[in-house]
Amino acid sequence: DAGVIQSPRHEVTEMGQEVTLRCKPISGHDYLFWYRQTMMRGLELLIYFNNNVPIDDSGMPEDRFSAKMPNASFSTLKIQPSEPRDSAVYFCASSLTGQANYGYTFGSGTRLTVV
Amino acid sequence: KQEVTQIPAALSVPEGENLVLNCSFTDSAIYNLQWFRQDPGKGLTSLLLIQSSQREQTSGRLNASLDKSSGRSTLYIAASQPGDSATYLCAVKGYSTLTFGKGTMLLVSP
């Protein structure tokens, strides 16, 4: 398996523009997580899905953020409109069966810069 | 709410030293604890996973221990090498989600 695949690796956009980050989890994994990493706050959970259904989105900072998982092999995180404070590295991770003692596998991340 | 603390925040050692990284967590109701390595500008690489029922796990020069009742874990690195330089992150798994510490930035000088 190629692991968790995220695209793009880097994104530079102007304030006010829409940004869409993409993630392909490991095949067969039933949990998908979106994290954001900043120097100040470290890694923070934004939202997670189980079997394509959003379970907890309490970490999503504002209504400008939205996430979808239309099928088991694809998820998007959208920011509209983007702001400079959204600049961070966004990671996607997947896991097999959240209640069992399995670890997470992370993608390489998307480094977002909003200017 | 689970909180994970890692001490020290940064560590600089000469090559060859044995070292210990510390991680503490506030809620002992965890399923497992995972140690990750992150190189600058890169993603997270899983190093060791300790189940809640286990006391330690070993992989090569790395040994991680878990004392769930006291909310502590340590990552022991033997005979450190410059290639070990990276940020080490501790994460605990609750019902479904993983809560991270802010990491220990390690620099091993030749």
Interface residues (C-beta under 8 A of the other chain):
Chain A: Y31 F33 G42 L43 L45 Y48 N50 I55 D56 F91 A93 G98 Q99 A100 N101 Y102 G103 Y104 T105 F106 G107 S108 G109 R111
Chain B: Y31 N32 Q34 F36 G41 K42 G43 L44 S46 L49 Q51 S52 L89 A91 K93 Y95 S96 T97 L98 T99 F100 G101 K102 G103
